[in-house]
Amino acid sequence: MMLVKILEFGSNWWARFGRDPHDPYRYTKHAAYFNSTGLCCGNRVKRCWIIPGLIRFNGVGDFDPQFPIRSVGTTFECTDITFALGGNRVVFQRKAARFAQPDYFLAVLSADRCGAFDCRSSDWKSDSVVPVAVSQSRERQEAMVLLRPSARVRTTLGVWQLNTRPTKPQSMALELLEDGVTN
């Protein structure tokens, strides 16, 4: 069990509903909601995974699929990351206590915002970064990662580090630490 604070979600959302068409809870309690990385291709979002993975919210948990943005900044009790069904999986089970100290922070890196990264290189991230999913198509990239405080990621724009925001000590953000670094 780990505690994860959500800083951002990936671009790709989908749902799986209960299989029984007569079940009154098919679209609520017996549903599952998934989030992962994805890239816009026309009017669709495609996974384009080079590292497959996802996060999952069950319908019985403390997640509102109608307003996922309300979960940003919230800490959840989660399963440890596992590899199952061909990819990494983390299940977000329930909200943690209001001031619970998270073990990890869920963040999303994209090449257009943070610069390109080479996730196949051994030095693209510090040991305190755990990739959940990475999508890539040509120069476009999106990575969903679990970060510990002071975790670092190297991109073509520089080195990004997870830091406490000075104005909000309980809040963390990915900030450019050094610029001009190229891979």
C-alpha positions in Angstrom: 0.0 0.0 0.0 1.3 3.5 -0.9 -0.1 7.0 -0.7 -0.1 9.0 -3.9 -0.9 12.7 -4.4 -2.2 13.5 -7.8 -0.6 16.5 -9.5 -1.9 15.8 -12.9 -3.6 13.2 -15.1 -2.6 11.7 -18.4 -4.5 12.6 -21.6 -6.3 9.4 -22.1 -9.5 8.4 -20.2 -11.8 5.5 -20.7 -14.3 3.5 -18.7 -15.4 -0.1 -18.3 -18.9 -0.7 -17.1 -20.4 -3.7 -15.4 -21.3 -6.5 -17.8 -24.9 -7.2 -16.5 -27.3 -5.0 -18.5 -29.9 -5.4 -15.8 -27.6 -4.3 -13.0 -28.8 -0.9 -11.6 -25.2 -0.1 -10.5 -23.6 -1.0 -13.9 -22.6 2.5 -14.6 -21.7 3.6 -11.0 -20.6 1.2 -8.3 -19.7 -1.6 -10.7 -17.8 0.5 -13.2 -14.0 1.2 -13.5 -12.4 4.3 -14.8 -8.9 4.3 -16.3 -6.3 7.0 -17.1 -3.1 6.8 -19.0 -0.8 8.6 -21.4 -2.0 9.3 -24.9 -1.3 11.5 -27.9 -3.8 13.4 -30.0 -4.2 12.0 -33.5 -6.8 13.9 -35.4 -9.9 14.1 -33.1 -8.9 11.0 -31.1 -6.4 10.2 -28.3 -4.3 7.1 -29.0 -2.1 5.3 -26.4 1.1 4.8 -28.5 2.6 3.1 -25.5 6.3 2.4 -25.4 5.9 1.6 -21.7 2.3 0.4 -21.2 0.5 1.2 -18.0 -2.5 2.8 -16.4 -4.1 4.0 -13.2 -7.5 2.7 -12.2 -10.4 4.1 -10.1 -13.2 1.8 -9.1 -16.8 3.0 -9.0 -17.1 2.3 -5.3 -14.1 4.6 -4.5 -13.8 8.3 -3.7 -13.4 9.4 -7.3 -16.0 11.3 -9.3 -15.6 10.4 -13.0 -17.8 13.4 -14.0 -15.2 15.8 -12.4 -11.8 14.1 -12.4 -10.1 17.5 -12.0 -11.4 17.7 -8.5 -9.0 14.9 -7.5 -6.0 16.9 -8.5 -4.2 17.8 -5.2 -5.8 14.9 -3.4 -3.8 12.0 -1.8 -5.1 8.5 -2.3 -4.4 5.1 -0.8 -3.2 3.0 -3.7 -1.9 -0.5 -4.4 1.8 -0.8 -5.1 2.6 -0.6 -8.8 2.4 -4.1 -10.4 2.9 -5.5 -13.9 -0.3 -7.3 -15.0 -2.1 -7.9 -18.3 0.8 -6.5 -20.3 1.4 -3.3 -18.5 2.0 -1.4 -15.2 -1.1 -1.0 -13.0 -1.8 1.2 -10.0 -5.3 1.1 -8.4 -6.4 4.2 -6.6 -8.7 2.9 -3.8 -9.8 5.7 -1.5 -8.9 9.2 -0.4 -6.3 9.3 2.4 -6.7 11.4 5.5 -6.6 15.1 4.6 -3.0 15.8 5.8 -1.5 12.4 5.0 2.1 12.6 3.8 2.3 11.0 0.3 4.9 8.5 -0.6 4.7 9.5 -4.3 3.3 12.2 -6.5 1.6 11.4 -9.8 2.8 13.7 -12.5 2.7 13.9 -16.3 5.6 15.0 -18.5 5.0 16.0 -22.1 7.6 16.8 -24.7 5.8 20.0 -25.7 5.9 21.4 -22.1 9.0 19.8 -20.6 11.2 18.9 -23.6 11.9 15.6 -25.2 13.2 12.7 -23.0 14.8 9.4 -23.8 13.2 6.9 -21.4 15.3 4.1 -22.8 18.5 5.9 -21.6 19.8 4.9 -18.2 20.2 8.6 -17.1 16.9 10.1 -18.1 15.6 9.9 -14.5 16.7 9.6 -10.9 16.0 6.4 -9.0 13.1 8.1 -7.2 11.1 8.2 -10.5 8.9 5.3 -11.3 7.4 5.3 -14.9 3.7 4.1 -15.0 3.2 4.7 -18.7 4.9 6.4 -21.6 3.4 7.2 -25.1 5.5 8.3 -28.0 4.9 9.0 -31.7 7.8 10.6 -33.5 8.7 13.7 -31.5 5.5 13.8 -29.4 5.7 12.2 -26.0 3.8 11.9 -22.8 4.9 10.1 -19.6 2.9 9.4 -16.5 5.3 8.9 -13.5 5.3 8.4 -9.8 7.8 10.8 -8.2 9.3 11.1 -4.7 10.3 14.6 -3.4 13.5 15.8 -5.1 13.0 13.4 -8.0 14.7 14.5 -11.2 14.0 14.0 -14.9 16.4 15.0 -17.7 14.9 16.4 -20.9 16.2 18.4 -23.9 15.1 21.6 -22.0 17.0 20.7 -18.9 16.7 18.9 -15.6 13.3 19.0 -13.9 12.9 18.4 -10.2 9.9 17.9 -7.9 10.0 20.7 -5.4 7.9 22.2 -2.6 6.2 25.4 -3.7 7.4 28.3 -1.5 3.9 29.8 -1.3 2.2 26.5 -0.4 4.4 24.2 1.7 1.9 21.3 1.3 2.0 21.6 -2.5 4.6 20.2 -4.9 5.4 21.1 -8.5 7.8 19.9 -11.2 10.2 22.8 -11.8 13.1 23.4 -14.2 16.2 23.2 -12.1 18.9 23.5 -14.8 18.3 24.7 -18.4 20.1 24.1 -21.6 20.9 20.4 -21.0 20.6 18.3 -24.1 20.3 14.5 -24.4 
